[in-house]
Amino acid sequence: MTYRLTDIDCVSARGHSALGGTLAIQAVWRYDRPVDTAALERFHEALRHGRLGRAVAPAMIPAAGDRWTTRTEFSPLEVAQAPIPAGDLEAWIAEQGHAELRTFGGPAWRLAATHLDNGGSAVSLLVSHTLADGQAFCAAVMDAVADKRLELAYRSDEFGRMRLLAGDLRDAARRARSLPSAAVLALRLAVTGRGGKTGPTDEDARDFRLPTVTATVPAQLWHAAARGRGGTGTTLAVAMMASVATTIGRTDDEGRVRMMMPVSTRTADDLRTNALTSIAFEVDMRDGEPADLAPLRAVMKEQLSAATAGGPDVPPLVPVAVALPRGRYAVLARQAATDAISTVCSSLGKLDSEILRIDGRPASAMMLGLVNQSLNSRTVVTERGGNLYVALVETGEKITLRVMGFHPPTLLDAERLTELVRAALAEYELSATFW
C-alpha cells in the first residue's frame, strides 16, 4: 500500500490546516432511547482498527508530499455527563462539529454521545475529510458495525529518520519540473497575502455557527414527488436547492444558479481515502419551480457520464502547490475557497440499513454532512462569498437533508434557512420534520 498521500489530498490537508480548521465529515445518529455506551466503546475500538486507523505525517521536505502513518493518537469515546435539553440537539451537533481534529498526527476523528432530557440520545462521529470521503466514511462505519478489522500498515512507519529523508529527497526530485512554477506561485502568494485578510476577532467569532438545519422527509413521498415530475431523488434535491439559491440571490449576473456536485470514482474494495471528481452545471429557476424535472435530469446524466468517463480531474495547479513552502498555504487556500455563486449538492443515495446499528440496534434517524471548521465567523464566511450546501442520505425509509447556508444580506440565520427549505419543499408538495 502506497504511503504517500495523493497530491490533491496533500494540498487539501495542508490548506485547511493553514486556515486554522479542518474540513470534516460529520454523521449524527438520533435515538428515541438511551444509546448503549458499552456497545459504542466496541464500535470505537473497531473504528481504530479499520479505515480510520491512520493519520498524516508531514514530509521533511514538503515537495515530496506528506505520508500516511498508523502511529497516530486517537481520541477516546466522549459521553456527556448530564443529559441535554432535546431542543438543544442542533447546538450540541454544532459543538461536536467544531471539536478539535488534527489531521497531522491525530486524533483525526472523534466519537461522542449525549443523552437527551426526553429519554432519547444522540451520537456524533466527526472525521477529517483527508481520511475519508462520504463513501469511505460509510464503509468505515459499516466495517466497524460488522467488527471487520483491516489493520492498515505502511512500510514507511518502520523507516528510520535517515531513510525517511532519503525517500523525501527522491520523491521531491521527481517533482523537479514543478519547482520553478512553485517558486513563481509562492512569490505571487507572498505579494497577494501582504496586508491581506486577517483572522476574525474574538468578538466576531464568539458563538458564531454557520446556519444549519436538518430535515427529514419520508422516502416514499420524496421519490414519488421526483418520479411524478420525471426526475430522481437527487434531481429533486438539486432543484430544491436551486430554488433556495434563486430566492436569496446566489446566482450569476444572468440569474442562473451554478450547481456543483461531488461524484464518486470509487471501485469495489477501494481503500483510497478520497476517490472523487466533480461536475458543475447551471440551473435556471427564473420561471419558477420546474414542474418537469426531466430536462434537469438529462443535463445531470450527461455531466455524470462525462465525469466518470474522463477519469480523475486534478487541477494543473495541484502538483505545483505540493512543492510550495507550507507558509504559503493559507493564502492559496483562502483564494481557492472564495466563491459567491456556487451551490453544492452532495448525495450518497440509499445506505445499507446496517449503518444505523452502531450500538447493535437501529437508530431512529441519521444525518451526514460536511463541516468546514475554518468558516468560524461572519467576517470569514462573507469574505469567502457565503455558503450554500446540502447533503442527502436515505436510511430507514427516510430522506435526511443536512442544509447549511449563509448569504448576506438575504440569509443570515437558521430561522431564515428553515423558512427557505420549508418553502422549497412545499413547491413539490412535501413537508419535513426538522431536528
C-alpha positions as CSV (number, residue, x, y, z in Angstrom):
1,M,0.0,0.0,0.0
2,T,1.5,3.4,-1.0
3,Y,2.4,5.6,1.9
4,R,2.2,8.9,0.1
5,L,-0.9,11.0,0.0
6,T,-2.3,11.9,-3.4
7,D,-1.3,15.4,-4.4
8,I,-4.9,16.7,-4.1
9,D,-5.3,15.2,-0.6
10,C,-1.9,16.6,0.4
11,V,-2.8,20.1,-0.8
12,S,-6.3,20.0,0.8
13,A,-4.9,18.8,4.2
14,R,-2.2,21.5,4.3
15,G,-4.6,24.2,3.1
16,H,-7.2,23.6,5.7
17,S,-4.6,23.2,8.4
18,A,-3.1,26.6,7.4
19,L,-6.6,28.2,7.7
20,G,-6.9,27.1,11.3
21,G,-9.5,24.4,10.9
22,T,-10.3,21.0,9.4
23,L,-12.6,20.1,6.6
24,A,-14.6,17.2,8.1
25,I,-17.5,14.9,7.6
26,Q,-19.9,14.5,10.4
27,A,-22.6,11.9,10.9
28,V,-25.2,12.0,13.7
29,W,-27.4,9.1,14.8
30,R,-30.5,10.1,16.8
31,Y,-32.3,7.7,19.1
32,D,-35.6,7.7,20.8
33,R,-34.0,5.6,23.6
34,P,-30.7,5.7,25.6
35,V,-27.8,4.6,23.4
36,D,-25.8,1.6,24.6
37,T,-22.5,3.2,25.6
38,A,-20.8,-0.2,26.1
39,A,-21.6,-1.1,22.5
40,L,-20.3,2.3,21.4
41,E,-17.0,1.5,23.1
42,R,-16.7,-1.6,21.0
43,F,-17.7,0.4,17.9
44,H,-15.0,2.9,18.7
45,E,-12.4,0.2,19.1
46,A,-13.4,-1.3,15.7
47,L,-13.1,2.1,14.0
48,R,-9.5,2.3,15.3
49,H,-8.6,-0.9,13.5
50,G,-10.3,0.0,10.2
51,R,-10.1,2.7,7.5
52,L,-9.8,5.4,10.2
53,G,-6.8,3.8,11.9
54,R,-4.4,6.3,10.3
55,A,-3.4,10.0,10.2
56,V,-1.0,12.1,8.2
57,A,2.7,12.6,9.0
58,P,4.3,15.7,7.5
59,A,7.1,15.2,5.0
60,M,10.6,16.5,6.0
61,I,10.8,18.0,2.5
62,P,7.3,19.5,1.6
63,A,7.8,18.9,-2.2
64,A,8.0,15.1,-1.5
65,G,4.4,15.0,-0.4
66,D,3.1,14.0,3.1
67,R,2.7,10.4,4.1
68,W,0.2,8.2,5.9
69,T,1.0,6.7,9.3
70,T,-0.8,4.3,11.6
71,R,1.3,5.7,14.5
72,T,-1.4,8.1,15.5
73,E,-3.2,9.4,18.5
74,F,-6.9,8.5,19.0
75,S,-9.5,10.5,21.0
76,P,-11.5,8.3,23.4
77,L,-15.2,8.0,23.2
78,E,-16.7,11.1,24.8
79,V,-20.0,10.7,26.7
80,A,-21.7,13.8,28.2
81,Q,-22.1,13.6,31.9
82,A,-25.6,15.1,32.0
83,P,-28.5,14.9,29.6
84,I,-29.1,18.0,27.4
85,P,-32.5,19.5,26.5
86,A,-33.8,17.9,23.4
87,G,-34.3,21.3,21.9
88,D,-30.5,21.9,22.2
89,L,-29.6,19.0,19.9
90,E,-28.6,21.1,16.9
91,A,-26.4,23.2,19.2
92,W,-24.7,20.0,20.5
93,I,-24.2,18.8,16.9
94,A,-22.6,22.1,16.0
95,E,-20.3,22.0,19.1
96,Q,-19.2,18.5,18.2
97,G,-18.6,19.6,14.6
98,H,-16.1,22.1,15.8
99,A,-14.2,19.8,18.2
100,E,-10.5,19.8,17.5
101,L,-9.2,17.5,14.9
102,R,-5.6,17.0,13.9
103,T,-5.2,15.5,10.5
104,F,-1.5,15.6,11.1
105,G,-0.6,13.2,13.9
106,G,-4.1,12.7,15.2
107,P,-6.6,12.5,16.6
108,A,-8.1,12.9,13.1
109,W,-11.6,11.7,14.2
110,R,-13.9,11.9,17.3
111,L,-16.8,9.9,18.5
112,A,-19.1,11.5,21.1
113,A,-22.5,10.7,22.6
114,T,-25.1,12.6,24.7
115,H,-28.4,11.7,26.4
116,L,-31.4,13.9,25.9
117,D,-33.8,15.0,28.6
118,N,-36.7,13.4,26.8
119,G,-35.2,9.9,27.2
120,G,-33.5,9.9,23.8
121,S,-29.9,10.2,22.9
122,A,-27.5,11.1,20.0
123,V,-24.1,10.1,18.7
124,S,-21.7,12.2,16.6
125,L,-18.8,10.9,14.5
126,L,-16.6,13.6,13.1
127,V,-13.8,12.6,10.7
128,S,-11.2,14.7,8.8
129,H,-12.1,14.7,5.1
130,T,-8.5,13.8,4.4
131,L,-9.1,10.4,6.0
132,A,-12.4,9.7,4.2
133,D,-14.9,11.0,1.6
134,G,-18.5,10.2,2.0
135,Q,-18.4,6.6,0.7
136,A,-15.2,5.8,2.6
137,F,-16.8,7.2,5.8
138,C,-19.8,5.0,5.4
139,A,-17.6,2.0,4.6
140,A,-15.6,2.6,7.7
141,V,-18.8,2.7,9.8
142,M,-20.1,-0.5,8.1
143,D,-16.8,-2.3,8.7
144,A,-16.9,-1.3,12.4
145,V,-20.5,-2.4,12.8
146,A,-19.5,-5.8,11.4
147,D,-16.3,-5.7,13.6
148,K,-14.3,-6.1,10.4
149,R,-10.6,-5.3,11.1
150,L,-8.4,-4.1,8.3
151,E,-5.1,-3.5,10.2
152,L,-3.6,-1.0,7.8
153,A,0.1,-1.0,7.5
154,Y,2.6,1.4,5.9
155,R,6.2,0.3,5.4
156,S,7.4,3.9,6.0
157,D,6.3,3.6,9.6
158,E,9.4,1.3,10.0
159,F,11.8,3.7,8.4
160,G,14.4,5.5,10.4
161,R,14.9,9.2,10.1
162,M,17.6,9.0,7.5
163,R,15.7,6.6,5.3
164,L,12.6,8.9,5.5
165,L,14.8,11.8,4.5
166,A,16.3,9.8,1.6
167,G,12.7,8.9,0.4
168,D,11.7,12.6,0.6
169,L,14.7,13.6,-1.4
170,R,13.9,11.0,-4.0
171,D,10.3,11.9,-4.3
172,A,10.9,15.7,-4.2
173,A,13.4,15.2,-7.1
174,R,10.7,13.6,-9.2
175,R,8.8,16.9,-8.8
176,A,11.7,19.0,-10.1
177,R,9.8,20.2,-13.1
178,S,7.2,21.8,-10.7
179,L,9.8,23.7,-8.6
180,P,10.2,26.8,-10.9
181,S,6.4,27.1,-11.1
182,A,6.1,26.6,-7.4
183,A,8.6,29.4,-6.8
184,V,6.7,31.8,-9.0
185,L,3.4,30.8,-7.3
186,A,5.0,31.3,-3.9
187,L,6.2,34.8,-4.8
188,R,2.7,35.7,-6.2
189,L,1.1,34.4,-3.0
190,A,3.5,36.4,-0.8
191,V,2.6,39.6,-2.6
192,T,-1.1,38.8,-2.5
193,G,-1.0,37.9,1.1
194,R,0.8,41.0,2.2
195,G,-1.7,43.2,4.0
196,G,-4.4,40.7,3.2
197,K,-7.2,39.3,5.2
198,T,-6.8,38.9,8.9
199,G,-8.5,36.3,11.2
200,P,-11.7,37.1,13.0
201,T,-11.7,39.0,16.3
202,D,-12.7,37.1,19.4
203,E,-15.9,39.1,19.4
204,D,-16.7,38.4,15.8
205,A,-16.1,34.7,16.1
206,R,-17.8,34.2,19.5
207,D,-20.8,31.9,19.3
208,F,-20.9,32.0,15.5
209,R,-22.1,28.8,13.8
210,L,-22.8,28.5,10.2
211,P,-26.7,28.4,9.9
212,T,-27.5,24.7,9.6
213,V,-30.8,22.7,9.6
214,T,-31.6,19.0,9.4
215,A,-34.8,18.0,7.7
216,T,-36.3,14.5,7.4
217,V,-38.8,13.5,4.7
218,P,-40.5,10.1,4.2
219,A,-38.5,8.4,1.4
220,Q,-41.6,7.1,-0.3
221,L,-43.1,10.6,-0.6
222,W,-39.8,12.1,-1.7
223,H,-39.3,9.6,-4.5
224,A,-42.9,9.8,-5.6
225,A,-42.6,13.6,-5.9
226,A,-39.4,13.1,-8.0
227,R,-40.9,10.4,-10.3
228,G,-44.1,12.3,-10.8
229,R,-42.0,15.1,-12.4
230,G,-39.7,13.0,-14.4
231,G,-36.8,13.2,-12.1
232,T,-34.8,11.2,-9.5
233,G,-34.3,11.8,-5.8
234,T,-31.0,13.6,-6.5
235,T,-32.6,15.7,-9.2
236,L,-35.2,16.8,-6.8
237,A,-32.6,17.8,-4.2
238,V,-30.8,19.9,-6.9
239,A,-34.0,21.6,-8.0
240,M,-34.9,22.3,-4.4
241,M,-31.5,23.9,-3.6
242,A,-31.6,25.8,-6.9
243,S,-34.9,27.3,-5.7
244,V,-33.3,28.4,-2.4
245,A,-30.3,29.9,-4.2
246,T,-32.5,31.8,-6.6
247,T,-34.6,33.2,-3.7
248,I,-31.6,34.5,-1.8
249,G,-29.8,35.8,-5.0
250,R,-27.0,33.3,-5.0
251,T,-26.8,33.4,-8.8
252,D,-24.7,34.7,-11.7
253,D,-25.4,38.0,-13.3
254,E,-27.9,36.4,-15.5
255,G,-29.8,34.9,-12.6
256,R,-28.7,31.3,-13.1
257,V,-27.6,29.0,-10.3
258,R,-24.2,27.4,-10.6
259,M,-24.6,23.9,-9.1
260,M,-21.6,21.7,-8.1
261,M,-21.8,18.1,-7.2
262,P,-19.1,15.7,-6.0
263,V,-19.0,12.4,-7.9
264,S,-17.5,9.2,-6.6
265,T,-14.9,7.3,-8.7
266,R,-14.6,4.5,-6.0
267,T,-14.4,0.9,-7.2
268,A,-15.0,-2.3,-5.3
269,D,-12.6,-3.0,-2.4
270,D,-11.1,0.5,-2.9
271,L,-9.2,1.6,0.2
272,R,-8.4,5.1,-1.1
273,T,-9.4,7.8,1.4
274,N,-10.8,10.1,-1.3
275,A,-12.0,8.9,-4.7
276,L,-13.8,11.9,-6.1
277,T,-14.3,14.1,-9.1
278,S,-17.0,16.7,-9.5
279,I,-19.4,18.2,-12.0
280,A,-20.7,21.7,-12.4
281,F,-23.7,22.9,-14.4
282,E,-26.2,25.8,-14.5
283,V,-29.9,25.7,-13.4
284,D,-32.3,28.5,-14.4
285,M,-35.1,28.9,-12.0
286,R,-36.3,32.3,-13.1
287,D,-39.6,30.9,-14.4
288,G,-40.4,29.3,-11.0
289,E,-40.1,25.7,-9.8
290,P,-39.9,23.3,-12.7
291,A,-43.0,21.0,-12.9
292,D,-40.9,18.9,-15.2
293,L,-37.6,17.7,-13.8
294,A,-36.7,15.6,-16.9
295,P,-34.6,18.3,-18.6
296,L,-32.5,18.8,-15.4
297,R,-32.2,15.1,-15.1
298,A,-30.8,14.9,-18.7
299,V,-28.3,17.6,-18.1
300,M,-27.1,15.9,-14.9
301,K,-26.9,12.5,-16.6
302,E,-24.7,13.9,-19.4
303,Q,-22.4,15.6,-16.9
304,L,-22.1,12.5,-14.8
305,S,-21.3,10.3,-17.9
306,A,-18.6,12.7,-18.9
307,A,-17.1,12.9,-15.4
308,T,-16.9,9.1,-15.0
309,A,-15.5,8.5,-18.5
310,G,-12.9,11.2,-18.1
311,G,-11.2,9.8,-15.0
312,P,-9.8,11.8,-12.1
313,D,-9.9,15.6,-12.6
314,V,-6.8,17.0,-11.0
315,P,-6.4,20.8,-11.5
316,P,-2.9,21.5,-13.0
317,L,-2.1,23.8,-10.1
318,V,-2.2,20.9,-7.6
319,P,1.1,19.2,-8.3
320,V,2.8,22.6,-8.3
321,A,1.1,23.5,-5.0
322,V,2.6,20.4,-3.3
323,A,6.1,22.0,-3.7
324,L,5.0,25.2,-2.0
325,P,6.6,26.3,1.3
326,R,4.0,25.4,4.0
327,G,3.8,29.1,5.0
328,R,2.1,30.0,1.7
329,Y,-0.8,27.6,2.0
330,A,-3.2,29.9,3.9
331,V,-3.3,32.5,1.1
332,L,-3.7,29.7,-1.5
333,A,-6.4,28.0,0.4
334,R,-8.3,31.3,1.0
335,Q,-8.2,32.1,-2.7
336,A,-9.4,28.7,-3.7
337,A,-12.2,28.7,-1.2
338,T,-13.7,32.1,-2.3
339,D,-16.9,31.6,-4.3
340,A,-20.0,33.8,-4.1
341,I,-22.1,31.9,-6.7
342,S,-21.9,28.1,-6.3
343,T,-24.3,25.9,-4.5
344,V,-23.1,22.4,-3.6
345,C,-25.4,19.3,-3.6
346,S,-23.9,16.0,-2.3
347,S,-26.0,12.8,-2.4
348,L,-24.9,9.5,-1.0
349,G,-28.2,7.9,-2.0
350,K,-29.6,4.9,-0.2
351,L,-27.4,3.5,2.5
352,D,-27.4,-0.1,3.9
353,S,-29.7,-0.2,6.9
354,E,-26.9,-1.8,9.0
355,I,-25.3,1.7,9.1
356,L,-28.0,2.6,11.7
357,R,-26.8,-0.2,14.1
358,I,-23.7,1.3,15.6
359,D,-24.7,0.2,19.1
360,G,-26.3,-3.0,17.9
361,R,-29.9,-1.7,17.5
362,P,-31.1,0.7,14.8
363,A,-31.1,4.5,15.4
364,S,-34.4,6.3,14.7
365,A,-32.6,8.7,12.2
366,M,-29.2,9.5,10.8
367,M,-27.8,12.6,9.1
368,L,-24.5,13.1,7.3
369,G,-22.9,16.3,6.2
370,L,-19.8,18.4,5.7
371,V,-18.2,20.7,8.3
372,N,-15.7,23.4,7.4
373,Q,-14.2,24.4,10.7
374,S,-12.4,27.4,9.2
375,L,-15.8,29.1,8.5
376,N,-15.8,30.3,12.1
377,S,-17.1,33.9,11.8
378,R,-19.5,36.1,9.8
379,T,-16.5,38.0,8.5
380,V,-14.7,34.9,7.2
381,V,-17.8,33.4,5.6
382,T,-18.7,36.8,4.0
383,E,-15.1,37.2,2.7
384,R,-15.3,33.8,1.0
385,G,-18.6,34.6,-0.7
386,G,-21.0,33.0,1.6
387,N,-22.1,29.3,1.5
388,L,-25.0,27.1,0.4
389,Y,-24.8,23.4,0.7
390,V,-26.9,20.3,1.1
391,A,-26.1,16.6,1.8
392,L,-28.7,13.9,1.3
393,V,-28.8,10.4,2.6
394,E,-31.5,7.8,2.7
395,T,-31.7,5.5,5.6
396,G,-34.5,3.6,7.3
397,E,-37.2,4.8,4.8
398,K,-36.3,8.4,5.4
399,I,-34.6,11.0,3.4
400,T,-32.5,13.3,5.6
401,L,-31.2,16.7,4.3
402,R,-28.4,18.5,6.0
403,V,-28.6,22.0,4.8
404,M,-26.2,24.9,5.6
405,G,-26.2,28.4,4.2
406,F,-25.1,32.0,4.8
407,H,-25.5,34.6,2.1
408,P,-25.7,38.2,3.3
409,P,-28.0,40.1,3.5
410,T,-30.7,37.6,2.5
411,L,-29.7,34.6,4.6
412,L,-28.2,35.2,8.0
413,D,-29.6,32.7,10.4
414,A,-31.0,29.2,10.9
415,E,-34.6,30.5,11.2
416,R,-34.5,32.0,7.7
417,L,-32.8,28.9,6.4
418,T,-35.6,26.8,7.8
419,E,-38.2,29.0,6.1
420,L,-36.4,28.7,2.8
421,V,-36.1,24.9,3.0
422,R,-39.8,24.5,4.1
423,A,-40.9,26.7,1.2
424,A,-38.8,24.9,-1.4
425,L,-40.2,21.5,-0.2
426,A,-43.7,22.9,-0.3
427,E,-43.4,23.6,-4.0
428,Y,-43.1,19.8,-4.5
429,E,-46.0,19.2,-2.1
430,L,-43.5,17.9,0.6
431,S,-43.1,18.7,4.2
432,A,-40.3,17.8,6.6
433,T,-39.7,17.1,10.2
434,F,-36.9,19.4,11.4
435,W,-34.5,18.1,14.1
